Amino acid sequence: ALGSWLLALGSWLLALGFWFLVFGFLKIADLFLTLDLEKPFKIAIPAQAGIHDCASYCDGFPPARE
């Protein structure tokens, strides 16, 4: 009886841990996207005003081409 109770508790904890991982990952991804993508584009692109080389602003992105 104790073994099955522990098994049930373990599976609940596993499910809970899985959802904490998922939500934690989403929260980290959200922070990452908010900090690393939105700010540079909001600041850099208006500041460039037609200059199509953003290597210093968005590192890792190719320069925009028209």
N, C-alpha and C positions, 0 to 999 in steps of 0.2 A: 504493500500500500504506500509506504514511504517512498519507494523507488519511482512509482508512477507519478506521485505528487511532485517529486523533484524533477522528473522528466517534463511534466506539464509546466512547471515553473521555469525550467531551463528554456523550453521552447518559447514561452512568453517573453523571457528576457532576450532571447535571440531575435524575436520579431521586433521588440522594442529597440534593441540595439541597431537592427537593420534600418528602422525608420529614423533613428537619431543620426545614423550615418548618411542616409539619403537627405534629410533636412539640413544636416550640417554641411554636406557637400553643396547643396543648393544655396545655402546662406553664404558659404565661402565663394562660390561661383558668382553669386550676386554681388558680393563685395568686390571681387576681382574685376567683374565687368564694369561696375560703377566707378571704381577708382581708375582702372587702367584704360578703359575705352571711351567712356563718355567725356571725362574731363579733358583729355588731350584734344579730342575732336571739337568739343565746344570752344576751347580756347584757341587751338592752333589754326583751325580752318578759317574762322573770321579774321584772325590776325594775318594770315597769308594773303588774303584778298587777291586771288588769281595766280599766286605762285604755286606751281604744281610739283614741288619737291618737298615732301614732308619727312625726309629721313631723320632730321633732328627732332621732329615732334612725335611721329608715330613709328618708333623703332620696330622693325620687323615687317612693316607694311611696305609694299612697293609704292613708288610715287604714282600719284593719280595721273591717268592719261585721258586725253579727250579725243 
